[in-house]
């Protein structure tokens, strides 16, 4: 009897180990819609036990990103290119991302995320996966995430991570931000040249610490650019019109996905 | 409600005024003026304008609404090109 128990325990452990050590690619759709912004994008999350890469691969609104389709080997991570893919990378030494601010692609290293997820006693099935619900406050929004322990990982899509399992669905309390997993597939990391090329690109992208901004530096960059724009406006306004200031109660401004 | 101004707001996305100026390398982000006209019960218009631009794909920034002459857009530099 003890032997049978040991056998089943080993089998379970092996299964968990196989799932955990696999490289998995999850396709997501992600949207952010409010009164002034309407974004719909598709992302791939490449997940290993030590690294995750969440990379934009297609855009249906705004500028068409035709050169960044991961599945077509044409994703674009060239700095200085306005058509850059957004990328979010969890590495051993921290969380990095590449986003475009004022038309300029910037590499940014995040502060350590607070793991302040709160579990909610609710479960549902997404495809064949049993999912649990968790919630957290993050940069001015309250997020809800459905995650499954059947795919154990601390990584996740976008900046939502730190749960014990893979997030398959998430939204914020206003339902302005939404993401859904569409497809999960295994990658053979030893033979997949596309996967290896992506890893190399990511390593190169975030290798030079001097070029990587902190969140504080990003805020500084944004403030400076905003000030330049205000000065331009000021120079061109007709006489008698008061100096413009950034709005503190602009409804649309409060609609930003993140408040840094 | 009677004592309140009746707000007739129309927001025009004006690319003519500053867009050309702001598409320089230094400020490569596109921005635009938005206008609002409020007409009171006597039929008098008060005009307001603000300038909005995209900080990133998920972040937008605007100046506060400020009163401008109702023909202000005709007097802005670079508008007559």
Interface residues (C-beta under 8 A of the other chain):
Chain A: X32 X36 X37 X39 X62 X82 X86 X99 X100 X101 X102 X103 X104 X222 X225 X226 X228 X229 X230 X232 X233 X236 X237 X238 X240 X241 X242 X244 X245 X246 X247 X248 X249 X250 X252 X253 X255 X256 X257 X258
Chain B: X17 X18 X21 X22 X26 X27 X28 X29 X31 X50 X51 X52 X53 X55 X56 X57 X58 X59 X60 X61 X62 X63 X64 X65 X66 X67 X68 X69 X72 X75 X76 X77 X78
